[in-house]
Amino acid sequence: MRLGNWGTVWLDFEFDPRTSGYSYRIAPRRKRIVCGFGAVERTVEHGSVFFCLYRSNERLVFQAGERRWWLDAVDLRPT
């Protein structure tokens, strides 16, 4: 799936939610359809981690690295 970058309109991510793998592409967003947004952030504990918010099967998901949370769940436990 294609995700836009939170901070810029010229950088998009190609993201695989099953493997948590991602790559980035430099392209103007006005020509691309995105289904969420993401960013690579440095953390003290885990180094660089890809964080993203996207829509999957009519549900809203927040993912940090390999952990994901369905935001419509009552208890918000990671899957």
PDB file of N, CA, C and O in Angstrom:
ATOM      1  N   MET A   1       0.837  -1.175   0.000  1.00  0.00           N
ATOM      2  CA  MET A   1       0.000   0.000   0.000  1.00  0.00           C
ATOM      3  C   MET A   1       0.879   1.234   0.000  1.00  0.00           C
ATOM      4  O   MET A   1       2.016   1.202   0.471  1.00  0.00           O
ATOM      5  N   ARG A   2       0.345   2.317  -0.530  1.00  0.00           N
ATOM      6  CA  ARG A   2       1.087   3.570  -0.582  1.00  0.00           C
ATOM      7  C   ARG A   2       0.628   4.472   0.567  1.00  0.00           C
ATOM      8  O   ARG A   2      -0.565   4.689   0.775  1.00  0.00           O
ATOM      9  N   LEU A   3       1.617   4.990   1.305  1.00  0.00           N
ATOM     10  CA  LEU A   3       1.362   5.906   2.411  1.00  0.00           C
ATOM     11  C   LEU A   3       2.090   7.212   2.142  1.00  0.00           C
ATOM     12  O   LEU A   3       3.224   7.208   1.664  1.00  0.00           O
ATOM     13  N   GLY A   4       1.444   8.324   2.446  1.00  0.00           N
ATOM     14  CA  GLY A   4       2.098   9.612   2.359  1.00  0.00           C
ATOM     15  C   GLY A   4       2.988   9.834   3.567  1.00  0.00           C
ATOM     16  O   GLY A   4       2.833   9.163   4.588  1.00  0.00           O
ATOM     17  N   ASN A   5       3.917  10.768   3.458  1.00  0.00           N
ATOM     18  CA  ASN A   5       4.787  11.117   4.569  1.00  0.00           C
ATOM     19  C   ASN A   5       4.102  12.190   5.399  1.00  0.00           C
ATOM     20  O   ASN A   5       3.497  13.109   4.847  1.00  0.00           O
ATOM     21  N   TRP A   6       4.193  12.083   6.738  1.00  0.00           N
ATOM     22  CA  TRP A   6       3.560  13.078   7.604  1.00  0.00           C
ATOM     23  C   TRP A   6       4.140  14.466   7.400  1.00  0.00           C
ATOM     24  O   TRP A   6       3.415  15.456   7.498  1.00  0.00           O
ATOM     25  N   GLY A   7       5.435  14.558   7.120  1.00  0.00           N
ATOM     26  CA  GLY A   7       6.078  15.862   7.106  1.00  0.00           C
ATOM     27  C   GLY A   7       6.242  16.533   5.757  1.00  0.00           C
ATOM     28  O   GLY A   7       6.447  17.745   5.700  1.00  0.00           O
ATOM     29  N   THR A   8       6.156  15.776   4.662  1.00  0.00           N
ATOM     30  CA  THR A   8       6.395  16.373   3.345  1.00  0.00           C
ATOM     31  C   THR A   8       5.384  15.854   2.332  1.00  0.00           C
ATOM     32  O   THR A   8       4.818  14.776   2.510  1.00  0.00           O
ATOM     33  N   VAL A   9       5.163  16.606   1.292  1.00  0.00           N
ATOM     34  CA  VAL A   9       4.250  16.164   0.230  1.00  0.00           C
ATOM     35  C   VAL A   9       5.012  15.532  -0.931  1.00  0.00           C
ATOM     36  O   VAL A   9       4.379  15.035  -1.863  1.00  0.00           O
ATOM     37  N   TRP A  10       6.327  15.531  -0.912  1.00  0.00           N
ATOM     38  CA  TRP A  10       7.096  14.989  -2.026  1.00  0.00           C
ATOM     39  C   TRP A  10       7.658  13.602  -1.747  1.00  0.00           C
ATOM     40  O   TRP A  10       8.323  13.029  -2.610  1.00  0.00           O
ATOM     41  N   LEU A  11       7.407  13.041  -0.551  1.00  0.00           N
ATOM     42  CA  LEU A  11       7.915  11.716  -0.204  1.00  0.00           C
ATOM     43  C   LEU A  11       6.753  10.808   0.162  1.00  0.00           C
ATOM     44  O   LEU A  11       5.945  11.150   1.025  1.00  0.00           O
ATOM     45  N   ASP A  12       6.664   9.651  -0.488  1.00  0.00           N
ATOM     46  CA  ASP A  12       5.658   8.642  -0.175  1.00  0.00           C
ATOM     47  C   ASP A  12       6.357   7.342   0.188  1.00  0.00           C
ATOM     48  O   ASP A  12       7.520   7.134  -0.158  1.00  0.00           O
ATOM     49  N   PHE A  13       5.639   6.468   0.888  1.00  0.00           N
ATOM     50  CA  PHE A  13       6.163   5.162   1.270  1.00  0.00           C
ATOM     51  C   PHE A  13       5.367   4.065   0.595  1.00  0.00           C
ATOM     52  O   PHE A  13       4.151   4.175   0.441  1.00  0.00           O
ATOM     53  N   GLU A  14       6.041   3.023   0.200  1.00  0.00           N
ATOM     54  CA  GLU A  14       5.398   1.775  -0.219  1.00  0.00           C
ATOM     55  C   GLU A  14       5.534   0.859   0.990  1.00  0.00           C
ATOM     56  O   GLU A  14       6.651   0.557   1.410  1.00  0.00           O
ATOM     57  N   PHE A  15       4.410   0.410   1.561  1.00  0.00           N
ATOM     58  CA  PHE A  15       4.404  -0.285   2.851  1.00  0.00           C
ATOM     59  C   PHE A  15       3.688  -1.620   2.734  1.00  0.00           C
ATOM     60  O   PHE A  15       2.624  -1.712   2.122  1.00  0.00           O
ATOM     61  N   ASP A  16       4.276  -2.653   3.322  1.00  0.00           N
ATOM     62  CA  ASP A  16       3.645  -3.969   3.406  1.00  0.00           C
ATOM     63  C   ASP A  16       3.291  -4.225   4.867  1.00  0.00           C
ATOM     64  O   ASP A  16       4.187  -4.501   5.664  1.00  0.00           O
ATOM     65  N   PRO A  17       2.009  -4.144   5.247  1.00  0.00           N
ATOM     66  CA  PRO A  17       1.636  -4.297   6.654  1.00  0.00           C
ATOM     67  C   PRO A  17       1.886  -5.697   7.203  1.00  0.00           C
ATOM     68  O   PRO A  17       2.042  -5.851   8.414  1.00  0.00           O
ATOM     69  N   ARG A  18       1.927  -6.718   6.357  1.00  0.00           N
ATOM     70  CA  ARG A  18       2.174  -8.083   6.845  1.00  0.00           C
ATOM     71  C   ARG A  18       3.611  -8.263   7.319  1.00  0.00           C
ATOM     72  O   ARG A  18       3.852  -8.925   8.328  1.00  0.00           O
ATOM     73  N   THR A  19       4.564  -7.681   6.602  1.00  0.00           N
ATOM     74  CA  THR A  19       5.973  -7.847   6.950  1.00  0.00           C
ATOM     75  C   THR A  19       6.558  -6.622   7.654  1.00  0.00           C
ATOM     76  O   THR A  19       7.677  -6.684   8.163  1.00  0.00           O
ATOM     77  N   SER A  20       5.831  -5.531   7.689  1.00  0.00           N
ATOM     78  CA  SER A  20       6.276  -4.244   8.230  1.00  0.00           C
ATOM     79  C   SER A  20       7.403  -3.642   7.396  1.00  0.00           C
ATOM     80  O   SER A  20       8.073  -2.712   7.844  1.00  0.00           O
ATOM     81  N   GLY A  21       7.615  -4.155   6.205  1.00  0.00           N
ATOM     82  CA  GLY A  21       8.647  -3.615   5.327  1.00  0.00           C
ATOM     83  C   GLY A  21       8.163  -2.369   4.605  1.00  0.00           C
ATOM     84  O   GLY A  21       6.976  -2.227   4.310  1.00  0.00           O
ATOM     85  N   TYR A  22       9.089  -1.477   4.328  1.00  0.00           N
ATOM     86  CA  TYR A  22       8.728  -0.242   3.628  1.00  0.00           C
ATOM     87  C   TYR A  22       9.886   0.223   2.764  1.00  0.00           C
ATOM     88  O   TYR A  22      11.043  -0.120   3.007  1.00  0.00           O
ATOM     89  N   SER A  23       9.561   0.989   1.778  1.00  0.00           N
ATOM     90  CA  SER A  23      10.546   1.704   0.977  1.00  0.00           C
ATOM     91  C   SER A  23       9.953   3.072   0.694  1.00  0.00           C
ATOM     92  O   SER A  23       8.741   3.257   0.808  1.00  0.00           O
ATOM     93  N   TYR A  24      10.780   4.020   0.330  1.00  0.00           N
ATOM     94  CA  TYR A  24      10.244   5.357   0.069  1.00  0.00           C
ATOM     95  C   TYR A  24      10.445   5.717  -1.394  1.00  0.00           C
ATOM     96  O   TYR A  24      11.338   5.207  -2.070  1.00  0.00           O
ATOM     97  N   ARG A  25       9.578   6.619  -1.860  1.00  0.00           N
ATOM     98  CA  ARG A  25       9.641   7.106  -3.230  1.00  0.00           C
ATOM     99  C   ARG A  25       9.481   8.616  -3.218  1.00  0.00           C
ATOM    100  O   ARG A  25       8.643   9.159  -2.498  1.00  0.00           O
ATOM    101  N   ILE A  26      10.275   9.270  -4.005  1.00  0.00           N
ATOM    102  CA  ILE A  26      10.161  10.713  -4.138  1.00  0.00           C
ATOM    103  C   ILE A  26       9.277  10.983  -5.345  1.00  0.00           C
ATOM    104  O   ILE A  26       9.642  10.686  -6.483  1.00  0.00           O
ATOM    105  N   ALA A  27       8.111  11.551  -5.076  1.00  0.00           N
ATOM    106  CA  ALA A  27       7.138  11.828  -6.136  1.00  0.00           C
ATOM    107  C   ALA A  27       6.132  12.839  -5.619  1.00  0.00           C
ATOM    108  O   ALA A  27       5.829  12.847  -4.426  1.00  0.00           O
ATOM    109  N   PRO A  28       5.605  13.695  -6.490  1.00  0.00           N
ATOM    110  CA  PRO A  28       4.576  14.630  -6.051  1.00  0.00           C
ATOM    111  C   PRO A  28       3.301  13.881  -5.660  1.00  0.00           C
ATOM    112  O   PRO A  28       2.821  13.045  -6.425  1.00  0.00           O
ATOM    113  N   ARG A  29       2.755  14.166  -4.497  1.00  0.00           N
ATOM    114  CA  ARG A  29       1.590  13.439  -4.001  1.00  0.00           C
ATOM    115  C   ARG A  29       0.335  13.729  -4.816  1.00  0.00           C
ATOM    116  O   ARG A  29      -0.565  12.890  -4.864  1.00  0.00           O
ATOM    117  N   ARG A  30       0.253  14.850  -5.434  1.00  0.00           N
ATOM    118  CA  ARG A  30      -0.984  15.170  -6.152  1.00  0.00           C
ATOM    119  C   ARG A  30      -1.275  14.161  -7.261  1.00  0.00           C
ATOM    120  O   ARG A  30      -2.404  14.080  -7.745  1.00  0.00           O
ATOM    121  N   LYS A  31      -0.279  13.402  -7.658  1.00  0.00           N
ATOM    122  CA  LYS A  31      -0.462  12.387  -8.690  1.00  0.00           C
ATOM    123  C   LYS A  31      -0.633  10.987  -8.106  1.00  0.00           C
ATOM    124  O   LYS A  31      -0.786  10.026  -8.860  1.00  0.00           O
ATOM    125  N   ARG A  32      -0.612  10.853  -6.802  1.00  0.00           N
ATOM    126  CA  ARG A  32      -0.668   9.546  -6.143  1.00  0.00           C
ATOM    127  C   ARG A  32      -1.850   9.467  -5.189  1.00  0.00           C
ATOM    128  O   ARG A  32      -2.224  10.461  -4.567  1.00  0.00           O
ATOM    129  N   ILE A  33      -2.428   8.296  -5.080  1.00  0.00           N
ATOM    130  CA  ILE A  33      -3.488   8.053  -4.103  1.00  0.00           C
ATOM    131  C   ILE A  33      -2.863   7.325  -2.920  1.00  0.00           C
ATOM    132  O   ILE A  33      -2.200   6.304  -3.102  1.00  0.00           O
ATOM    133  N   VAL A  34      -3.064   7.834  -1.720  1.00  0.00           N
ATOM    134  CA  VAL A  34      -2.513   7.214  -0.516  1.00  0.00           C
ATOM    135  C   VAL A  34      -3.666   6.740   0.375  1.00  0.00           C
ATOM    136  O   VAL A  34      -4.766   7.288   0.323  1.00  0.00           O
ATOM    137  N   CYS A  35      -3.397   5.705   1.200  1.00  0.00           N
ATOM    138  CA  CYS A  35      -4.429   5.208   2.107  1.00  0.00           C
ATOM    139  C   CYS A  35      -4.030   5.426   3.560  1.00  0.00           C
ATOM    140  O   CYS A  35      -4.623   4.828   4.459  1.00  0.00           O
ATOM    141  N   GLY A  36      -3.042   6.267   3.801  1.00  0.00           N
ATOM    142  CA  GLY A  36      -2.614   6.582   5.149  1.00  0.00           C
ATOM    143  C   GLY A  36      -1.346   7.413   5.113  1.00  0.00           C
ATOM    144  O   GLY A  36      -0.931   7.901   4.062  1.00  0.00           O
ATOM    145  N   PHE A  37      -0.738   7.564   6.283  1.00  0.00           N
ATOM    146  CA  PHE A  37       0.471   8.371   6.403  1.00  0.00           C
ATOM    147  C   PHE A  37       1.458   7.682   7.322  1.00  0.00           C
ATOM    148  O   PHE A  37       1.066   6.954   8.233  1.00  0.00           O
ATOM    149  N   GLY A  38       2.740   7.912   7.082  1.00  0.00           N
ATOM    150  CA  GLY A  38       3.778   7.299   7.893  1.00  0.00           C
ATOM    151  C   GLY A  38       4.995   8.182   8.013  1.00  0.00           C
ATOM    152  O   GLY A  38       5.111   9.206   7.340  1.00  0.00           O
ATOM    153  N   ALA A  39       5.909   7.770   8.887  1.00  0.00           N
ATOM    154  CA  ALA A  39       7.167   8.488   9.082  1.00  0.00           C
ATOM    155  C   ALA A  39       8.167   7.547   9.735  1.00  0.00           C
ATOM    156  O   ALA A  39       7.787   6.649  10.486  1.00  0.00           O
ATOM    157  N   VAL A  40       9.434   7.755   9.448  1.00  0.00           N
ATOM    158  CA  VAL A  40      10.506   7.024  10.110  1.00  0.00           C
ATOM    159  C   VAL A  40      11.032   7.925  11.217  1.00  0.00           C
ATOM    160  O   VAL A  40      11.441   9.058  10.965  1.00  0.00           O
ATOM    161  N   GLU A  41      11.018   7.418  12.432  1.00  0.00           N
ATOM    162  CA  GLU A  41      11.468   8.193  13.591  1.00  0.00           C
ATOM    163  C   GLU A  41      12.548   7.406  14.326  1.00  0.00           C
ATOM    164  O   GLU A  41      12.507   6.176  14.380  1.00  0.00           O
ATOM    165  N   ARG A  42      13.508   8.122  14.888  1.00  0.00           N
ATOM    166  CA  ARG A  42      14.548   7.471  15.693  1.00  0.00           C
ATOM    167  C   ARG A  42      14.067   7.350  17.132  1.00  0.00           C
ATOM    168  O   ARG A  42      13.520   8.296  17.700  1.00  0.00           O
ATOM    169  N   THR A  43      14.279   6.176  17.712  1.00  0.00           N
ATOM    170  CA  THR A  43      13.942   5.950  19.112  1.00  0.00           C
ATOM    171  C   THR A  43      15.208   5.534  19.856  1.00  0.00           C
ATOM    172  O   THR A  43      16.149   5.020  19.252  1.00  0.00           O
ATOM    173  N   VAL A  44      15.225   5.757  21.157  1.00  0.00           N
ATOM    174  CA  VAL A  44      16.376   5.378  21.967  1.00  0.00           C
ATOM    175  C   VAL A  44      16.471   3.854  22.056  1.00  0.00           C
ATOM    176  O   VAL A  44      17.560   3.292  21.944  1.00  0.00           O
ATOM    177  N   GLU A  45      15.334   3.189  22.256  1.00  0.00           N
ATOM    178  CA  GLU A  45      15.330   1.748  22.491  1.00  0.00           C
ATOM    179  C   GLU A  45      15.514   0.916  21.232  1.00  0.00           C
ATOM    180  O   GLU A  45      16.171  -0.124  21.282  1.00  0.00           O
ATOM    181  N   HIS A  46      14.954   1.344  20.103  1.00  0.00           N
ATOM    182  CA  HIS A  46      14.880   0.496  18.921  1.00  0.00           C
ATOM    183  C   HIS A  46      15.516   1.093  17.662  1.00  0.00           C
ATOM    184  O   HIS A  46      15.374   0.515  16.585  1.00  0.00           O
ATOM    185  N   GLY A  47      16.193   2.201  17.762  1.00  0.00           N
ATOM    186  CA  GLY A  47      16.775   2.833  16.571  1.00  0.00           C
ATOM    187  C   GLY A  47      15.688   3.426  15.697  1.00  0.00           C
ATOM    188  O   GLY A  47      14.714   3.970  16.216  1.00  0.00           O
ATOM    189  N   SER A  48      15.829   3.337  14.399  1.00  0.00           N
ATOM    190  CA  SER A  48      14.819   3.881  13.473  1.00  0.00           C
ATOM    191  C   SER A  48      13.608   2.944  13.410  1.00  0.00           C
ATOM    192  O   SER A  48      13.747   1.738  13.210  1.00  0.00           O
ATOM    193  N   VAL A  49      12.435   3.520  13.583  1.00  0.00           N
ATOM    194  CA  VAL A  49      11.185   2.754  13.566  1.00  0.00           C
ATOM    195  C   VAL A  49      10.213   3.453  12.625  1.00  0.00           C
ATOM    196  O   VAL A  49      10.098   4.679  12.630  1.00  0.00           O
ATOM    197  N   PHE A  50       9.516   2.659  11.819  1.00  0.00           N
ATOM    198  CA  PHE A  50       8.500   3.195  10.920  1.00  0.00           C
ATOM    199  C   PHE A  50       7.162   3.220  11.650  1.00  0.00           C
ATOM    200  O   PHE A  50       6.659   2.177  12.068  1.00  0.00           O
ATOM    201  N   PHE A  51       6.585   4.411  11.803  1.00  0.00           N
ATOM    202  CA  PHE A  51       5.272   4.603  12.419  1.00  0.00           C
ATOM    203  C   PHE A  51       4.286   4.957  11.317  1.00  0.00           C
ATOM    204  O   PHE A  51       4.622   5.729  10.420  1.00  0.00           O
ATOM    205  N   CYS A  52       3.082   4.412  11.365  1.00  0.00           N
ATOM    206  CA  CYS A  52       2.113   4.767  10.335  1.00  0.00           C
ATOM    207  C   CYS A  52       0.681   4.635  10.839  1.00  0.00           C
ATOM    208  O   CYS A  52       0.398   3.915  11.797  1.00  0.00           O
ATOM    209  N   LEU A  53      -0.193   5.339  10.174  1.00  0.00           N
ATOM    210  CA  LEU A  53      -1.624   5.335  10.412  1.00  0.00           C
ATOM    211  C   LEU A  53      -2.264   5.110   9.053  1.00  0.00           C
ATOM    212  O   LEU A  53      -2.039   5.887   8.126  1.00  0.00           O
ATOM    213  N   TYR A  54      -3.070   4.041   8.922  1.00  0.00           N
ATOM    214  CA  TYR A  54      -3.638   3.721   7.612  1.00  0.00           C
ATOM    215  C   TYR A  54      -4.990   3.033   7.751  1.00  0.00           C
ATOM    216  O   TYR A  54      -5.381   2.591   8.832  1.00  0.00           O
ATOM    217  N   ARG A  55      -5.679   2.958   6.642  1.00  0.00           N
ATOM    218  CA  ARG A  55      -6.980   2.312   6.582  1.00  0.00           C
ATOM    219  C   ARG A  55      -6.811   0.952   5.917  1.00  0.00           C
ATOM    220  O   ARG A  55      -6.214   0.850   4.845  1.00  0.00           O
ATOM    221  N   SER A  56      -7.336  -0.090   6.553  1.00  0.00           N
ATOM    222  CA  SER A  56      -7.247  -1.443   6.020  1.00  0.00           C
ATOM    223  C   SER A  56      -8.570  -2.154   6.246  1.00  0.00           C
ATOM    224  O   SER A  56      -9.011  -2.299   7.386  1.00  0.00           O
ATOM    225  N   ASN A  57      -9.205  -2.599   5.169  1.00  0.00           N
ATOM    226  CA  ASN A  57     -10.483  -3.320   5.272  1.00  0.00           C
ATOM    227  C   ASN A  57     -11.514  -2.553   6.103  1.00  0.00           C
ATOM    228  O   ASN A  57     -12.141  -3.111   7.003  1.00  0.00           O
ATOM    229  N   GLU A  58     -11.674  -1.288   5.792  1.00  0.00           N
ATOM    230  CA  GLU A  58     -12.641  -0.421   6.479  1.00  0.00           C
ATOM    231  C   GLU A  58     -12.313  -0.172   7.953  1.00  0.00           C
ATOM    232  O   GLU A  58     -13.171   0.305   8.695  1.00  0.00           O
ATOM    233  N   ARG A  59     -11.100  -0.482   8.387  1.00  0.00           N
ATOM    234  CA  ARG A  59     -10.687  -0.240   9.773  1.00  0.00           C
ATOM    235  C   ARG A  59      -9.483   0.691   9.781  1.00  0.00           C
ATOM    236  O   ARG A  59      -8.692   0.705   8.838  1.00  0.00           O
ATOM    237  N   LEU A  60      -9.349   1.464  10.849  1.00  0.00           N
ATOM    238  CA  LEU A  60      -8.223   2.372  11.017  1.00  0.00           C
ATOM    239  C   LEU A  60      -7.176   1.698  11.895  1.00  0.00           C
ATOM    240  O   LEU A  60      -7.498   1.174  12.961  1.00  0.00           O
ATOM    241  N   VAL A  61      -5.916   1.709  11.445  1.00  0.00           N
ATOM    242  CA  VAL A  61      -4.839   0.995  12.119  1.00  0.00           C
ATOM    243  C   VAL A  61      -3.691   1.956  12.400  1.00  0.00           C
ATOM    244  O   VAL A  61      -3.326   2.765  11.548  1.00  0.00           O
ATOM    245  N   PHE A  62      -3.123   1.861  13.607  1.00  0.00           N
ATOM    246  CA  PHE A  62      -1.863   2.538  13.926  1.00  0.00           C
ATOM    247  C   PHE A  62      -0.814   1.451  14.068  1.00  0.00           C
ATOM    248  O   PHE A  62      -1.034   0.473  14.781  1.00  0.00           O
ATOM    249  N   GLN A  63       0.330   1.604  13.399  1.00  0.00           N
ATOM    250  CA  GLN A  63       1.386   0.606  13.464  1.00  0.00           C
ATOM    251  C   GLN A  63       2.701   1.271  13.802  1.00  0.00           C
ATOM    252  O   GLN A  63       3.050   2.309  13.241  1.00  0.00           O
ATOM    253  N   ALA A  64       3.436   0.657  14.735  1.00  0.00           N
ATOM    254  CA  ALA A  64       4.768   1.112  15.125  1.00  0.00           C
ATOM    255  C   ALA A  64       5.698  -0.083  14.997  1.00  0.00           C
ATOM    256  O   ALA A  64       5.650  -1.001  15.815  1.00  0.00           O
ATOM    257  N   GLY A  65       6.544  -0.074  13.976  1.00  0.00           N
ATOM    258  CA  GLY A  65       7.388  -1.232  13.711  1.00  0.00           C
ATOM    259  C   GLY A  65       6.512  -2.416  13.333  1.00  0.00           C
ATOM    260  O   GLY A  65       5.714  -2.321  12.401  1.00  0.00           O
ATOM    261  N   GLU A  66       6.649  -3.525  14.039  1.00  0.00           N
ATOM    262  CA  GLU A  66       5.847  -4.712  13.759  1.00  0.00           C
ATOM    263  C   GLU A  66       4.555  -4.772  14.569  1.00  0.00           C
ATOM    264  O   GLU A  66       3.706  -5.621  14.299  1.00  0.00           O
ATOM    265  N   ARG A  67       4.390  -3.903  15.540  1.00  0.00           N
ATOM    266  CA  ARG A  67       3.184  -3.919  16.390  1.00  0.00           C
ATOM    267  C   ARG A  67       2.117  -3.020  15.804  1.00  0.00           C
ATOM    268  O   ARG A  67       2.407  -1.919  15.334  1.00  0.00           O
ATOM    269  N   ARG A  68       0.873  -3.495  15.833  1.00  0.00           N
ATOM    270  CA  ARG A  68      -0.227  -2.695  15.286  1.00  0.00           C
ATOM    271  C   ARG A  68      -1.412  -2.723  16.236  1.00  0.00           C
ATOM    272  O   ARG A  68      -1.615  -3.673  16.992  1.00  0.00           O
ATOM    273  N   TRP A  69      -2.190  -1.644  16.170  1.00  0.00           N
ATOM    274  CA  TRP A  69      -3.376  -1.499  16.989  1.00  0.00           C
ATOM    275  C   TRP A  69      -4.544  -1.129  16.082  1.00  0.00           C
ATOM    276  O   TRP A  69      -4.448  -0.183  15.300  1.00  0.00           O
ATOM    277  N   TRP A  70      -5.645  -1.870  16.183  1.00  0.00           N
ATOM    278  CA  TRP A  70      -6.884  -1.498  15.481  1.00  0.00           C
ATOM    279  C   TRP A  70      -7.531  -0.408  16.324  1.00  0.00           C
ATOM    280  O   TRP A  70      -7.915  -0.659  17.467  1.00  0.00           O
ATOM    281  N   LEU A  71      -7.655   0.774  15.789  1.00  0.00           N
ATOM    282  CA  LEU A  71      -8.121   1.917  16.592  1.00  0.00           C
ATOM    283  C   LEU A  71      -9.612   1.883  16.898  1.00  0.00           C
ATOM    284  O   LEU A  71     -10.093   2.684  17.699  1.00  0.00           O
ATOM    285  N   ASP A  72     -10.353   0.968  16.271  1.00  0.00           N
ATOM    286  CA  ASP A  72     -11.765   0.841  16.625  1.00  0.00           C
ATOM    287  C   ASP A  72     -11.993  -0.253  17.669  1.00  0.00           C
ATOM    288  O   ASP A  72     -13.140  -0.522  18.026  1.00  0.00           O
ATOM    289  N   ALA A  73     -10.935  -0.886  18.164  1.00  0.00           N
ATOM    290  CA  ALA A  73     -11.051  -1.920  19.199  1.00  0.00           C
ATOM    291  C   ALA A  73     -11.305  -1.265  20.549  1.00  0.00           C
ATOM    292  O   ALA A  73     -10.829  -0.160  20.809  1.00  0.00           O
ATOM    293  N   VAL A  74     -12.040  -1.933  21.387  1.00  0.00           N
ATOM    294  CA  VAL A  74     -12.372  -1.394  22.713  1.00  0.00           C
ATOM    295  C   VAL A  74     -11.152  -1.352  23.612  1.00  0.00           C
ATOM    296  O   VAL A  74     -10.975  -0.377  24.343  1.00  0.00           O
ATOM    297  N   ASP A  75     -10.295  -2.380  23.589  1.00  0.00           N
ATOM    298  CA  ASP A  75      -9.181  -2.454  24.516  1.00  0.00           C
ATOM    299  C   ASP A  75      -7.840  -1.986  23.946  1.00  0.00           C
ATOM    300  O   ASP A  75      -6.882  -1.835  24.704  1.00  0.00           O
ATOM    301  N   LEU A  76      -7.744  -1.752  22.634  1.00  0.00           N
ATOM    302  CA  LEU A  76      -6.538  -1.267  21.966  1.00  0.00           C
ATOM    303  C   LEU A  76      -5.286  -2.084  22.281  1.00  0.00           C
ATOM    304  O   LEU A  76      -4.215  -1.510  22.480  1.00  0.00           O
ATOM    305  N   ARG A  77      -5.398  -3.383  22.327  1.00  0.00           N
ATOM    306  CA  ARG A  77      -4.231  -4.240  22.533  1.00  0.00           C
ATOM    307  C   ARG A  77      -3.540  -4.478  21.190  1.00  0.00           C
ATOM    308  O   ARG A  77      -4.207  -4.636  20.168  1.00  0.00           O
ATOM    309  N   PRO A  78      -2.198  -4.505  21.189  1.00  0.00           N
ATOM    310  CA  PRO A  78      -1.490  -4.727  19.941  1.00  0.00           C
ATOM    311  C   PRO A  78      -1.709  -6.138  19.402  1.00  0.00           C
ATOM    312  O   PRO A  78      -1.893  -7.081  20.171  1.00  0.00           O
ATOM    313  N   THR A  79      -1.689  -6.277  18.065  1.00  0.00           N
ATOM    314  CA  THR A  79      -1.811  -7.606  17.459  1.00  0.00           C
ATOM    315  C   THR A  79      -0.503  -8.012  16.850  1.00  0.00           C
ATOM    316  O   THR A  79      -0.396  -9.102  16.288  1.00  0.00           O
TER     317      THR A  79
END
